């Protein structure tokens, strides 16, 4: 068999590759964050994980405790019917991606903020345990992580009211968002830099 000729990228193709690396595609960043968070939620809803470490800590971020307003039929039903140990609702990934996308675009965030938020979520899971992130806590945790990531990333004032006005369903729990922020920071021992 003969060898296939290899093509050397032109300088313009190399430049295009660099631009793709230098400027991440926001849609792909959102999807990546969504899939990672979704995996945590699915794990915490696996029946064999009923005694997961972190289940008690989940109350710190629970939508029921915070009074989060469910902005869609999916979230209303999912939060009302799902308990830890039951199967996570179908279509969770799509609705989670919609929530993260609406938060990301509503706040005009940079891709780095979304990635930093994911790192903070991972630190929270390591600190408090897998069960901390479930269907009842996923939106408050993601929102709080975006708040902390935004405050850490941007070299300007970031206010909770900005988030409460632009994150779906968040306007009714502004005071609780501040408490979530404090709980999150204590759990990760104020480690917000990468």
KAZI-V341054 format. One record per pair of residues at least 12 apart in sequence whose ideal C-beta (glycine too) atoms are under 6 Angstrom apart, sorted by the first residue. I is the first residue (numbers start at 1). J is the second residue. D is the distance in whole Angstrom. If there is no record, write none. Layout:
# KAZI-V341054
I | J | D
I | J | D
This chain:
# KAZI-V341054
24 | 111 | 4
26 | 111 | 6
29 | 111 | 4
29 | 114 | 5
30 | 100 | 5
30 | 101 | 5
30 | 104 | 6
33 | 100 | 6
33 | 114 | 5
33 | 118 | 5
34 | 96 | 5
34 | 97 | 4
34 | 100 | 5
36 | 118 | 6
38 | 93 | 5
38 | 96 | 6
40 | 133 | 4
41 | 88 | 6
41 | 133 | 6
41 | 134 | 6
41 | 138 | 5
42 | 88 | 5
43 | 130 | 6
44 | 130 | 6
44 | 131 | 5
44 | 134 | 4
45 | 88 | 4
47 | 85 | 5
50 | 85 | 4
52 | 129 | 6
52 | 130 | 5
52 | 131 | 4
53 | 129 | 3
54 | 128 | 4
54 | 129 | 2
54 | 130 | 6
54 | 131 | 4
54 | 132 | 4
55 | 131 | 4
57 | 128 | 4
57 | 132 | 5
58 | 131 | 6
58 | 132 | 5
58 | 137 | 5
60 | 183 | 4
61 | 137 | 4
61 | 140 | 4
61 | 141 | 5
61 | 180 | 6
62 | 136 | 5
62 | 137 | 6
63 | 79 | 5
63 | 136 | 5
66 | 140 | 6
66 | 173 | 5
66 | 176 | 4
67 | 173 | 6
68 | 169 | 6
68 | 173 | 5
69 | 169 | 5
69 | 172 | 5
71 | 168 | 5
71 | 169 | 4
74 | 95 | 5
78 | 135 | 5
79 | 136 | 6
82 | 135 | 4
84 | 134 | 5
88 | 135 | 6
102 | 168 | 5
103 | 167 | 5
106 | 166 | 4
107 | 166 | 5
112 | 153 | 6
113 | 149 | 5
113 | 150 | 5
113 | 153 | 5
116 | 149 | 4
116 | 153 | 6
117 | 145 | 4
117 | 146 | 5
117 | 149 | 4
119 | 194 | 6
120 | 145 | 5
120 | 148 | 6
121 | 145 | 5
123 | 188 | 4
124 | 187 | 6
124 | 188 | 6
127 | 187 | 5
127 | 188 | 6
128 | 187 | 5
140 | 180 | 5
143 | 167 | 5
143 | 170 | 6
144 | 180 | 4
144 | 181 | 6
144 | 184 | 5
147 | 163 | 5
147 | 181 | 6
148 | 192 | 5
152 | 192 | 5
160 | 174 | 6
160 | 177 | 5
160 | 178 | 6
